[in-house]
Amino acid sequence: PAARRPVRCALCGRPLTGAESRRTGLGPDCDAKLHPPGPDIRTRRHEVEQDPLPGT
Ligand SMILES: [Zn+2]
């Protein structure tokens, strides 16, 4: 009986084994690509574009 269907990554097509990966439909690597860590987005508003090295 094929209880569990094989789920493949929507991005690279690799078979997913992890529970969360099958839930999101993305492998860990691809999920990280599509969903970068949150802190980066938070600090972005606080972080202003840095000017190039001063004095040049
Ligand atoms: Zn993938």
N, CA, C, O and the ligand as a Tripos MOL2 file, in Angstrom:
@<TRIPOS>MOLECULE
protein
  225   223    57     0     0
PROTEIN
NO_CHARGES

@<TRIPOS>ATOM
      1 N           0.8250   -1.2100    0.0000 N.3       1 PRO1
      2 CA          0.0000    0.0000    0.0000 C.3       1 PRO1
      3 C           0.8610    1.2630    0.0000 C.2       1 PRO1
      4 O           1.7100    1.4360    0.8750 O.2       1 PRO1
      5 N           0.6530    2.1190   -0.9490 N.am      2 ALA2
      6 CA          1.4160    3.3580   -1.0120 C.3       2 ALA2
      7 C           0.7800    4.3970   -0.1110 C.2       2 ALA2
      8 O           0.0390    5.2750   -0.5520 O.2       2 ALA2
      9 N           1.0870    4.2680    1.1310 N.am      3 ALA3
     10 CA          0.4750    5.1730    2.1060 C.3       3 ALA3
     11 C           0.9480    6.6000    1.8910 C.2       3 ALA3
     12 O           0.1560    7.5380    1.8010 O.2       3 ALA3
     13 N           2.2560    6.7330    1.8140 N.am      4 ARG4
     14 CA          2.7870    8.0850    1.6760 C.3       4 ARG4
     15 C           3.2480    8.3240    0.2520 C.2       4 ARG4
     16 O           3.9990    7.5360   -0.3240 O.2       4 ARG4
     17 N           2.7880    9.4110   -0.2900 N.am      5 ARG5
     18 CA          3.2000    9.7510   -1.6370 C.3       5 ARG5
     19 C           4.5670   10.4290   -1.6050 C.2       5 ARG5
     20 O           4.8620   11.1950   -0.6880 O.2       5 ARG5
     21 N           5.3680   10.1560   -2.5710 N.am      6 PRO6
     22 CA          6.6710   10.8230   -2.6320 C.3       6 PRO6
     23 C           6.5000   12.2940   -2.9650 C.2       6 PRO6
     24 O           5.8760   12.6640   -3.9600 O.2       6 PRO6
     25 N           7.0580   13.0980   -2.1250 N.am      7 VAL7
     26 CA          6.9890   14.5370   -2.3580 C.3       7 VAL7
     27 C           8.3440   15.0170   -2.8360 C.2       7 VAL7
     28 O           9.3830   14.6760   -2.2700 O.2       7 VAL7
     29 N           8.3090   15.7980   -3.8670 N.am      8 ARG8
     30 CA          9.5750   16.3080   -4.3880 C.3       8 ARG8
     31 C           9.6570   17.8120   -4.2350 C.2       8 ARG8
     32 O           8.6540   18.5260   -4.2180 O.2       8 ARG8
     33 N          10.8890   18.2570   -4.1230 N.am      9 CYS9
     34 CA         11.1170   19.6790   -3.9700 C.3       9 CYS9
     35 C          10.5960   20.4150   -5.2020 C.2       9 CYS9
     36 O          10.8500   20.0170   -6.3390 O.2       9 CYS9
     37 N           9.8770   21.4720   -4.9540 N.am     10 ALA10
     38 CA          9.2950   22.2310   -6.0520 C.3      10 ALA10
     39 C          10.3580   22.9870   -6.8300 C.2      10 ALA10
     40 O          10.1080   23.4730   -7.9330 O.2      10 ALA10
     41 N          11.5260   23.0810   -6.2560 N.am     11 LEU11
     42 CA         12.5510   23.8920   -6.8990 C.3      11 LEU11
     43 C          13.5490   23.0160   -7.6520 C.2      11 LEU11
     44 O          13.8210   23.2360   -8.8320 O.2      11 LEU11
     45 N          14.0850   22.0270   -6.9530 N.am     12 CYS12
     46 CA         15.1310   21.2090   -7.5800 C.3      12 CYS12
     47 C          14.6220   19.8140   -7.9090 C.2      12 CYS12
     48 O          15.2780   19.0730   -8.6410 O.2      12 CYS12
     49 N          13.4800   19.4530   -7.3850 N.am     13 GLY13
     50 CA         12.8990   18.1660   -7.7500 C.3      13 GLY13
     51 C          13.4370   16.9910   -6.9560 C.2      13 GLY13
     52 O          13.1050   15.8390   -7.2360 O.2      13 GLY13
     53 N          14.2470   17.2750   -5.9920 N.am     14 ARG14
     54 CA         14.7680   16.1820   -5.1880 C.3      14 ARG14
     55 C          13.6860   15.6710   -4.2400 C.2      14 ARG14
     56 O          12.8560   16.4400   -3.7540 O.2      14 ARG14
     57 N          13.7070   14.3480   -3.9830 N.am     15 PRO15
     58 CA         12.7100   13.7780   -3.0770 C.3      15 PRO15
     59 C          12.8970   14.3060   -1.6680 C.2      15 PRO15
     60 O          14.0130   14.3860   -1.1550 O.2      15 PRO15
     61 N          11.7960   14.6580   -1.0660 N.am     16 LEU16
     62 CA         11.8570   15.2040    0.2840 C.3      16 LEU16
     63 C          11.5670   14.1170    1.3000 C.2      16 LEU16
     64 O          10.6440   13.3190    1.1340 O.2      16 LEU16
     65 N          12.3510   14.0990    2.3310 N.am     17 THR17
     66 CA         12.1720   13.0760    3.3540 C.3      17 THR17
     67 C          11.7150   13.6850    4.6720 C.2      17 THR17
     68 O          10.9750   13.0600    5.4320 O.2      17 THR17
     69 N          12.1500   14.8840    4.9290 N.am     18 GLY18
     70 CA         11.7950   15.5240    6.1870 C.3      18 GLY18
     71 C          10.3220   15.8860    6.2290 C.2      18 GLY18
     72 O           9.7080   16.1860    5.2050 O.2      18 GLY18
     73 N           9.7720   15.8520    7.4240 N.am     19 ALA19
     74 CA          8.3490   16.1510    7.5820 C.3      19 ALA19
     75 C           8.0630   17.6000    7.1980 C.2      19 ALA19
     76 O           7.0790   17.8970    6.5210 O.2      19 ALA19
     77 N           8.9300   18.4820    7.6380 N.am     20 GLU20
     78 CA          8.6960   19.8950    7.3500 C.3      20 GLU20
     79 C           8.9190   20.1850    5.8750 C.2      20 GLU20
     80 O           8.2380   21.0210    5.2800 O.2      20 GLU20
     81 N           9.8680   19.4910    5.3040 N.am     21 SER21
     82 CA         10.1470   19.6880    3.8930 C.3      21 SER21
     83 C           8.9470   19.2660    3.0530 C.2      21 SER21
     84 O           8.5910   19.9330    2.0820 O.2      21 SER21
     85 N           8.3360   18.1650    3.4320 N.am     22 ARG22
     86 CA          7.1620   17.7090    2.6800 C.3      22 ARG22
     87 C           5.9830   18.6320    2.9170 C.2      22 ARG22
     88 O           5.0900   18.7610    2.0800 O.2      22 ARG22
     89 N           6.0000   19.2600    4.0600 N.am     23 ARG23
     90 CA          4.8980   20.1780    4.3520 C.3      23 ARG23
     91 C           5.0220   21.4540    3.5210 C.2      23 ARG23
     92 O           4.0430   21.9740    2.9850 O.2      23 ARG23
     93 N           6.2650   21.9370    3.4330 N.am     24 THR24
     94 CA          6.4690   23.1680    2.6890 C.3      24 THR24
     95 C           6.6300   22.9000    1.2040 C.2      24 THR24
     96 O           6.4500   23.7920    0.3750 O.2      24 THR24
     97 N           6.9760   21.6470    0.8740 N.am     25 GLY25
     98 CA          7.1560   21.3190   -0.5320 C.3      25 GLY25
     99 C           8.4960   21.7720   -1.0540 C.2      25 GLY25
    100 O           8.7210   21.8120   -2.2640 O.2      25 GLY25
    101 N           9.3820   22.1110   -0.1480 N.am     26 LEU26
    102 CA         10.7060   22.5530   -0.5540 C.3      26 LEU26
    103 C          11.7520   21.8740    0.2990 C.2      26 LEU26
    104 O          11.5200   21.6040    1.4770 O.2      26 LEU26
    105 N          12.8840   21.6010   -0.2780 N.am     27 GLY27
    106 CA         13.9840   21.0610    0.4950 C.3      27 GLY27
    107 C          14.5550   22.1420    1.3940 C.2      27 GLY27
    108 O          14.2960   23.3280    1.1920 O.2      27 GLY27
    109 N          15.3270   21.7350    2.3820 N.am     28 PRO28
    110 CA         15.9010   22.6960    3.3250 C.3      28 PRO28
    111 C          16.7120   23.7740    2.6100 C.2      28 PRO28
    112 O          16.6010   24.9580    2.9280 O.2      28 PRO28
    113 N          17.5090   23.3660    1.6670 N.am     29 ASP29
    114 CA         18.3530   24.3260    0.9760 C.3      29 ASP29
    115 C          17.5230   25.3030    0.1640 C.2      29 ASP29
    116 O          17.7280   26.5150    0.2190 O.2      29 ASP29
    117 N          16.5840   24.7550   -0.5890 N.am     30 CYS30
    118 CA         15.7690   25.6090   -1.4450 C.3      30 CYS30
    119 C          14.8510   26.4790   -0.5960 C.2      30 CYS30
    120 O          14.5900   27.6290   -0.9480 O.2      30 CYS30
    121 N          14.3680   25.9540    0.4980 N.am     31 ASP31
    122 CA         13.5180   26.7410    1.3730 C.3      31 ASP31
    123 C          14.3060   27.9060    1.9410 C.2      31 ASP31
    124 O          13.7700   29.0010    2.1140 O.2      31 ASP31
    125 N          15.5680   27.6730    2.2290 N.am     32 ALA32
    126 CA         16.4100   28.7420    2.7610 C.3      32 ALA32
    127 C          16.6500   29.8080    1.6940 C.2      32 ALA32
    128 O          16.7970   30.9900    2.0020 O.2      32 ALA32
    129 N          16.6860   29.3770    0.4570 N.am     33 LYS33
    130 CA         16.9000   30.3460   -0.6220 C.3      33 LYS33
    131 C          15.6800   31.2410   -0.7940 C.2      33 LYS33
    132 O          15.7940   32.4550   -0.9650 O.2      33 LYS33
    133 N          14.5160   30.6120   -0.7440 N.am     34 LEU34
    134 CA         13.3000   31.3800   -0.9590 C.3      34 LEU34
    135 C          12.9070   32.1690    0.2750 C.2      34 LEU34
    136 O          12.2990   33.2360    0.1850 O.2      34 LEU34
    137 N          13.2630   31.6310    1.4200 N.am     35 HIS35
    138 CA         12.9130   32.3030    2.6620 C.3      35 HIS35
    139 C          14.1590   32.5490    3.4930 C.2      35 HIS35
    140 O          14.5040   31.7550    4.3680 O.2      35 HIS35
    141 N          14.8160   33.6360    3.2160 N.am     36 PRO36
    142 CA         16.0270   33.9690    3.9790 C.3      36 PRO36
    143 C          15.6810   34.1520    5.4520 C.2      36 PRO36
    144 O          14.5270   34.4050    5.7980 O.2      36 PRO36
    145 N          16.6620   34.0250    6.2990 N.am     37 PRO37
    146 CA         16.4390   34.2040    7.7350 C.3      37 PRO37
    147 C          15.8030   35.5450    8.0430 C.2      37 PRO37
    148 O          16.1180   36.5480    7.4030 O.2      37 PRO37
    149 N          14.9290   35.5660    8.9980 N.am     38 GLY38
    150 CA         14.1990   36.7750    9.3430 C.3      38 GLY38
    151 C          15.0650   37.9250    9.8020 C.2      38 GLY38
    152 O          14.8560   39.0540    9.3580 O.2      38 GLY38
    153 N          16.0250   37.6860   10.6690 N.am     39 PRO39
    154 CA         16.8350   38.7780   11.2190 C.3      39 PRO39
    155 C          17.3960   39.6840   10.1450 C.2      39 PRO39
    156 O          17.5740   40.8810   10.3700 O.2      39 PRO39
    157 N          17.6740   39.1310    8.9900 N.am     40 ASP40
    158 CA         18.2350   39.9490    7.9300 C.3      40 ASP40
    159 C          17.2390   41.0110    7.4930 C.2      40 ASP40
    160 O          17.6150   42.1360    7.1660 O.2      40 ASP40
    161 N          15.9800   40.6440    7.4920 N.am     41 ILE41
    162 CA         14.9620   41.5940    7.0720 C.3      41 ILE41
    163 C          14.7320   42.6320    8.1670 C.2      41 ILE41
    164 O          14.5030   43.8080    7.8830 O.2      41 ILE41
    165 N          14.7940   42.1990    9.3800 N.am     42 ARG42
    166 CA         14.5850   43.1460   10.4870 C.3      42 ARG42
    167 C          15.6680   44.2110   10.5070 C.2      42 ARG42
    168 O          15.3930   45.4070   10.6110 O.2      42 ARG42
    169 N          16.9050   43.7450   10.4050 N.am     43 THR43
    170 CA         18.0050   44.6960   10.5110 C.3      43 THR43
    171 C          18.0770   45.5850    9.2830 C.2      43 THR43
    172 O          18.7540   46.6140    9.2800 O.2      43 THR43
    173 N          17.3770   45.1770    8.2520 N.am     44 ARG44
    174 CA         17.4890   45.9430    7.0200 C.3      44 ARG44
    175 C          16.8920   47.3450    7.1890 C.2      44 ARG44
    176 O          17.4300   48.3240    6.6710 O.2      44 ARG44
    177 N          15.7880   47.4290    7.9110 N.am     45 ARG45
    178 CA         15.1570   48.7340    8.0860 C.3      45 ARG45
    179 C          16.0180   49.6190    8.9720 C.2      45 ARG45
    180 O          16.0480   50.8420    8.8350 O.2      45 ARG45
    181 N          16.7210   48.9510    9.8920 N.am     46 HIS46
    182 CA         17.5670   49.7040   10.8190 C.3      46 HIS46
    183 C          18.8980   50.0540   10.1620 C.2      46 HIS46
    184 O          19.5610   51.0330   10.5060 O.2      46 HIS46
    185 N          19.2480   49.2230    9.2210 N.am     47 GLU47
    186 CA         20.5620   49.3960    8.6070 C.3      47 GLU47
    187 C          20.4510   50.2320    7.3420 C.2      47 GLU47
    188 O          19.7350   49.8590    6.4130 O.2      47 GLU47
    189 N          21.1300   51.3230    7.2980 N.am     48 VAL48
    190 CA         21.0840   52.1930    6.1340 C.3      48 VAL48
    191 C          22.1810   51.7890    5.1670 C.2      48 VAL48
    192 O          23.1840   51.1900    5.5530 O.2      48 VAL48
    193 N          21.9790   52.1190    3.9380 N.am     49 GLU49
    194 CA         23.0090   51.7820    2.9670 C.3      49 GLU49
    195 C          24.3500   52.3490    3.3870 C.2      49 GLU49
    196 O          24.4840   53.5380    3.6760 O.2      49 GLU49
    197 N          25.3090   51.4980    3.4130 N.am     50 GLN50
    198 CA         26.6160   51.9530    3.8370 C.3      50 GLN50
    199 C          27.3550   52.5900    2.6630 C.2      50 GLN50
    200 O          27.4180   52.0470    1.5600 O.2      50 GLN50
    201 N          27.9020   53.7490    2.9470 N.am     51 ASP51
    202 CA         28.6750   54.4130    1.9130 C.3      51 ASP51
    203 C          29.9910   53.6700    1.7110 C.2      51 ASP51
    204 O          30.4820   52.9850    2.6090 O.2      51 ASP51
    205 N          30.5320   53.8160    0.5530 N.am     52 PRO52
    206 CA         31.8760   53.2340    0.3380 C.3      52 PRO52
    207 C          32.8860   53.8540    1.2710 C.2      52 PRO52
    208 O          32.5880   54.8280    1.9610 O.2      52 PRO52
    209 N          34.0410   53.3110    1.2940 N.am     53 LEU53
    210 CA         35.0700   53.7820    2.2140 C.3      53 LEU53
    211 C          35.2460   55.2940    2.0850 C.2      53 LEU53
    212 O          35.4850   55.8100    0.9930 O.2      53 LEU53
    213 N          35.1270   55.9890    3.2020 N.am     54 PRO54
    214 CA         35.2940   57.4520    3.1610 C.3      54 PRO54
    215 C          36.7350   57.8280    2.8880 C.2      54 PRO54
    216 O          37.6730   57.1190    3.2510 O.2      54 PRO54
    217 N          36.8760   58.9610    2.2390 N.am     55 GLY55
    218 CA         38.2350   59.4120    1.9970 C.3      55 GLY55
    219 C          38.7610   58.9850    0.6530 C.2      55 GLY55
    220 O          39.8750   59.3430    0.2710 O.2      55 GLY55
    221 N          37.9740   58.2320   -0.0580 N.am     56 THR56
    222 CA         38.4650   57.7980   -1.3750 C.3      56 THR56
    223 C          37.9390   58.6970   -2.4610 C.2      56 THR56
    224 O          38.2440   58.4900   -3.6350 O.2      56 THR56
    225 ZN         15.1950   21.8010   -3.6190 Zn       57 ZN57
@<TRIPOS>BOND
     1     1     2 1
     2     2     3 1
     3     3     4 2
     4     3     5 am
     5     5     6 1
     6     6     7 1
     7     7     8 2
     8     7     9 am
     9     9    10 1
    10    10    11 1
    11    11    12 2
    12    11    13 am
    13    13    14 1
    14    14    15 1
    15    15    16 2
    16    15    17 am
    17    17    18 1
    18    18    19 1
    19    19    20 2
    20    19    21 am
    21    21    22 1
    22    22    23 1
    23    23    24 2
    24    23    25 am
    25    25    26 1
    26    26    27 1
    27    27    28 2
    28    27    29 am
    29    29    30 1
    30    30    31 1
    31    31    32 2
    32    31    33 am
    33    33    34 1
    34    34    35 1
    35    35    36 2
    36    35    37 am
    37    37    38 1
    38    38    39 1
    39    39    40 2
    40    39    41 am
    41    41    42 1
    42    42    43 1
    43    43    44 2
    44    43    45 am
    45    45    46 1
    46    46    47 1
    47    47    48 2
    48    47    49 am
    49    49    50 1
    50    50    51 1
    51    51    52 2
    52    51    53 am
    53    53    54 1
    54    54    55 1
    55    55    56 2
    56    55    57 am
    57    57    58 1
    58    58    59 1
    59    59    60 2
    60    59    61 am
    61    61    62 1
    62    62    63 1
    63    63    64 2
    64    63    65 am
    65    65    66 1
    66    66    67 1
    67    67    68 2
    68    67    69 am
    69    69    70 1
    70    70    71 1
    71    71    72 2
    72    71    73 am
    73    73    74 1
    74    74    75 1
    75    75    76 2
    76    75    77 am
    77    77    78 1
    78    78    79 1
    79    79    80 2
    80    79    81 am
    81    81    82 1
    82    82    83 1
    83    83    84 2
    84    83    85 am
    85    85    86 1
    86    86    87 1
    87    87    88 2
    88    87    89 am
    89    89    90 1
    90    90    91 1
    91    91    92 2
    92    91    93 am
    93    93    94 1
    94    94    95 1
    95    95    96 2
    96    95    97 am
    97    97    98 1
    98    98    99 1
    99    99   100 2
   100    99   101 am
   101   101   102 1
   102   102   103 1
   103   103   104 2
   104   103   105 am
   105   105   106 1
   106   106   107 1
   107   107   108 2
   108   107   109 am
   109   109   110 1
   110   110   111 1
   111   111   112 2
   112   111   113 am
   113   113   114 1
   114   114   115 1
   115   115   116 2
   116   115   117 am
   117   117   118 1
   118   118   119 1
   119   119   120 2
   120   119   121 am
   121   121   122 1
   122   122   123 1
   123   123   124 2
   124   123   125 am
   125   125   126 1
   126   126   127 1
   127   127   128 2
   128   127   129 am
   129   129   130 1
   130   130   131 1
   131   131   132 2
   132   131   133 am
   133   133   134 1
   134   134   135 1
   135   135   136 2
   136   135   137 am
   137   137   138 1
   138   138   139 1
   139   139   140 2
   140   139   141 am
   141   141   142 1
   142   142   143 1
   143   143   144 2
   144   143   145 am
   145   145   146 1
   146   146   147 1
   147   147   148 2
   148   147   149 am
   149   149   150 1
   150   150   151 1
   151   151   152 2
   152   151   153 am
   153   153   154 1
   154   154   155 1
   155   155   156 2
   156   155   157 am
   157   157   158 1
   158   158   159 1
   159   159   160 2
   160   159   161 am
   161   161   162 1
   162   162   163 1
   163   163   164 2
   164   163   165 am
   165   165   166 1
   166   166   167 1
   167   167   168 2
   168   167   169 am
   169   169   170 1
   170   170   171 1
   171   171   172 2
   172   171   173 am
   173   173   174 1
   174   174   175 1
   175   175   176 2
   176   175   177 am
   177   177   178 1
   178   178   179 1
   179   179   180 2
   180   179   181 am
   181   181   182 1
   182   182   183 1
   183   183   184 2
   184   183   185 am
   185   185   186 1
   186   186   187 1
   187   187   188 2
   188   187   189 am
   189   189   190 1
   190   190   191 1
   191   191   192 2
   192   191   193 am
   193   193   194 1
   194   194   195 1
   195   195   196 2
   196   195   197 am
   197   197   198 1
   198   198   199 1
   199   199   200 2
   200   199   201 am
   201   201   202 1
   202   202   203 1
   203   203   204 2
   204   203   205 am
   205   205   206 1
   206   206   207 1
   207   207   208 2
   208   207   209 am
   209   209   210 1
   210   210   211 1
   211   211   212 2
   212   211   213 am
   213   213   214 1
   214   214   215 1
   215   215   216 2
   216   215   217 am
   217   217   218 1
   218   218   219 1
   219   219   220 2
   220   219   221 am
   221   221   222 1
   222   222   223 1
   223   223   224 2
@<TRIPOS>SUBSTRUCTURE
     1 PRO1         2 RESIDUE 1 A PRO
     2 ALA2         6 RESIDUE 1 A ALA
     3 ALA3        10 RESIDUE 1 A ALA
     4 ARG4        14 RESIDUE 1 A ARG
     5 ARG5        18 RESIDUE 1 A ARG
     6 PRO6        22 RESIDUE 1 A PRO
     7 VAL7        26 RESIDUE 1 A VAL
     8 ARG8        30 RESIDUE 1 A ARG
     9 CYS9        34 RESIDUE 1 A CYS
    10 ALA10       38 RESIDUE 1 A ALA
    11 LEU11       42 RESIDUE 1 A LEU
    12 CYS12       46 RESIDUE 1 A CYS
    13 GLY13       50 RESIDUE 1 A GLY
    14 ARG14       54 RESIDUE 1 A ARG
    15 PRO15       58 RESIDUE 1 A PRO
    16 LEU16       62 RESIDUE 1 A LEU
    17 THR17       66 RESIDUE 1 A THR
    18 GLY18       70 RESIDUE 1 A GLY
    19 ALA19       74 RESIDUE 1 A ALA
    20 GLU20       78 RESIDUE 1 A GLU
    21 SER21       82 RESIDUE 1 A SER
    22 ARG22       86 RESIDUE 1 A ARG
    23 ARG23       90 RESIDUE 1 A ARG
    24 THR24       94 RESIDUE 1 A THR
    25 GLY25       98 RESIDUE 1 A GLY
    26 LEU26      102 RESIDUE 1 A LEU
    27 GLY27      106 RESIDUE 1 A GLY
    28 PRO28      110 RESIDUE 1 A PRO
    29 ASP29      114 RESIDUE 1 A ASP
    30 CYS30      118 RESIDUE 1 A CYS
    31 ASP31      122 RESIDUE 1 A ASP
    32 ALA32      126 RESIDUE 1 A ALA
    33 LYS33      130 RESIDUE 1 A LYS
    34 LEU34      134 RESIDUE 1 A LEU
    35 HIS35      138 RESIDUE 1 A HIS
    36 PRO36      142 RESIDUE 1 A PRO
    37 PRO37      146 RESIDUE 1 A PRO
    38 GLY38      150 RESIDUE 1 A GLY
    39 PRO39      154 RESIDUE 1 A PRO
    40 ASP40      158 RESIDUE 1 A ASP
    41 ILE41      162 RESIDUE 1 A ILE
    42 ARG42      166 RESIDUE 1 A ARG
    43 THR43      170 RESIDUE 1 A THR
    44 ARG44      174 RESIDUE 1 A ARG
    45 ARG45      178 RESIDUE 1 A ARG
    46 HIS46      182 RESIDUE 1 A HIS
    47 GLU47      186 RESIDUE 1 A GLU
    48 VAL48      190 RESIDUE 1 A VAL
    49 GLU49      194 RESIDUE 1 A GLU
    50 GLN50      198 RESIDUE 1 A GLN
    51 ASP51      202 RESIDUE 1 A ASP
    52 PRO52      206 RESIDUE 1 A PRO
    53 LEU53      210 RESIDUE 1 A LEU
    54 PRO54      214 RESIDUE 1 A PRO
    55 GLY55      218 RESIDUE 1 A GLY
    56 THR56      222 RESIDUE 1 A THR
    57 ZN57       225 GROUP 0 **** ****
